[in-house]
Amino acid sequence: MRDDVIANHDSLATLRRAFDEGAVRTVRICFGDHYGVLRGRHVAVERLLEDPDAPYGFCSAAFVWNRRSEISNATPFASFDTGYPDFYWRVDPATAVVCGWAPGEALALGTTSMPDGSPAFADPRHVLSRVLAASPSVAEPLVRLALQFQGPGDDTRWRPGSDDPWPTRVMQGLTTSGYRGLALQAVCRGAWCRLSLGEASALAAGDAGLVARAALEEIALLLGSEASFVPNPPGATGAGRLEIALELDGADPDLEGVRRRLADLCVLLRPTVNAYVPTPENAWPLVFGGWLRSTLASSEANPYLAIAAVLAAFGSRSRAQGDREMPSTLEEAAGRFAGAGWVHEWFEALFVDHAVALARAEVARDL
Amino acid sequence: MSAEFADLCWIDLAGRPLVARVNARRDGGGERAIEVSSREVAPGGSEKERRLLLRADRDAVFRSPWTDSVEIVMCDLIEVGGEPSPLCSRDVLRRVLADVEAIGAQAVVAAEFEFSLYHEATEEPAYRGIEGYGIVPGVEFGSFLRELHDLRGAGIPVESCHLEYGAGQFEINLRHTGAGRAMDEAVLLRTTVAEVAKRHDLRATFMAKPWTEHAGNGMHLHHSLWGGGRNLFFDEASAGLSPAGRAYLGGLLRGLRELSPLGSPTSNSYRRREARSFCPVNASWGVDNRTVAVRALTVSESATRLEQRDAAADCNPYLALAGQLTAGLEGMRGEDEPPPPIEGNAYGADVPPLPRTLESALAAFANSDLALRTLGPELFGALIVTFEREAERSLTSVGEWERRAYLTRV
């Protein structure tokens, strides 16, 4: 399934070849934080290849930071009251890619665990894995992602035949890394850009969304500019979002139920205060060409958590009881998530407490 | 010796590597030609100035990161009569390691350093904001980071490097290895990081607290003792610290206050010591706890270790480690029992505080029999003079904040 989005079959072998050829020297060992910000360490490639099973310790504060690395001290996962213990990262061999946009570097994602061996419940990649395991009905769905964001510069780069370096660098970089099915385009008359990723299994789609977003930001920085994923920048028309499409494979979803459940999960889909200004229109799920499509997630959402939310909303057999209207503030979204009993079929209670605490910390900071 | 030239490298009391380049092939090592002033090694020393000589340590040879024609040969300082100099930091550590070997053990140590990149012209951090473990903000420093990993080829095996929790700040981790070798790698790492930064039009500082508003730079040392192929700190039955590990820990805790100036030798060192800064402020310990002074990690036998977290990144690593090892061994001899671990936030814990100023640290150090035995009388005395001068200079200096607060007050 992963081959649909990343061409590598044995990515550690690919990494070894690239190292032997002198094409890569360091590898970023990475994970996505609660907001989908790519974080990690740089290690020498030979260090990873010498012992691919070796664990790497990271401070658990990494999962309680917001996008600006401000610490929340209120979640059950990590705080000064827990002493910020390590969590351990081990490479997922299927995820290693040579960074086509960063010469000499490779990147690998991993699985995480706590010192006692239990999964790191706050790791969004683990949260998605758990949702996938929670119901056979959504175990292997195909997922397509598209990121809408503010690219660097103005819309002149989108003139036919433009030699502007940014779109070319993005496409070259991601294609060289093995990503398939890519399309980069202007939308809203050039006010926004949209990167579409090829269809993949849910976890691979989450991996690709996380890495692609970081690559877009990096390439812009390397060109002396900026790509912004703030969903509602001042004065902008339209909004930054993460579009998620789920292959229905003949299923006939209860759209009203999915809508109500998605409204309960907004804290995962729209995790920042800015995402609620203004309330989005036409963001409700619809069925299009055999795919269930949601544009509710904001561009700052963590791809793993957003996919997990759509899968849970689609896969739940619980009778939808919540309000069909979307929360109008992050505080309201946190309350909906905390109070919706059905979410515990899909999300660990500790994770629910963690996500709610992070959201409320964001609200408090904004105030 | 395969390179044409050798940089004979000795260590001053501040932990800085100083070098003389010699023609290695023609002069057979060449150390006989080098004389070093005791004042150069220990500027604050109270003893009369005298000549010191070098003795090359052929087991501690490093390749130059920059050229194949030069090797770096670590040297000990010796007296004219050939005996080890009391001012030699490497020899201080060697003596303590002999004490470790006397109990049938070997000390394995890993150093981790924080440092800050800044722009020379403005003296401002190379990146603003806090970007802990950040990948995208690190892109600007990609080639700098790749060059740090290339230091493996020079015999300085960098394990990993990442953006740390302060503006312009990075953390770099070295491997676990024999304690003497680990400290040689540590001092060469610092100077090489500074040189790599310079080649990228940046500057690197290991200063303990370069900016008031940003996190300071620490040096954490990870200790374990091994004997017969086993980690002596690991207790298989409890999957926790062994009695030997607990006794060593007890010794580390007892030594924290009186040995503080060895890891925190400047007035600036103590500006790191703030609550909720991830720098310890008291003589606390805990299991995998980042708010304490000594963090115990007991995940497996191979990974079991004690991480002492109070030292500043710009200390003399040999002396800091020598003090810590001596304290740990004292604990083992006395079969110390550490207090209960701190679970959770140590910043408000009811345990003895660490010194907050060099003056208070010096008061404990000057009366420390442990420090005297670790260092020997001459080095102990030289360090006291050095610390006194440093403290006096700090006391009589007017800071920028004072001008901001009082210059226009009428």
Interface residues (C-beta under 8 A of the other chain):
Chain A: R25 T26 R28 I29 C30 V37 L38 R39 G40 R41 H42 V43 A44 E46 R47 Y56 F58 C59 A61 A62 W65 R68 S69 E70 S79 F80 D81 T82 G83 Y84 P85 D86 Y88 A102 G104 E105 P115 A214 E217 E218 L221 L222
Chain B: G129 I130 E131 G132 Y133 G134 I135 V136 G138 V139 E140 G142 S143 L145 R146 H149 D150 R152 V158 E159 S160 C161 H162 Y165 R276 F278 G286 V287 D288 N289 R290 T291 V292 L297 V299 I342 E343 G344 N345 A346 Y347
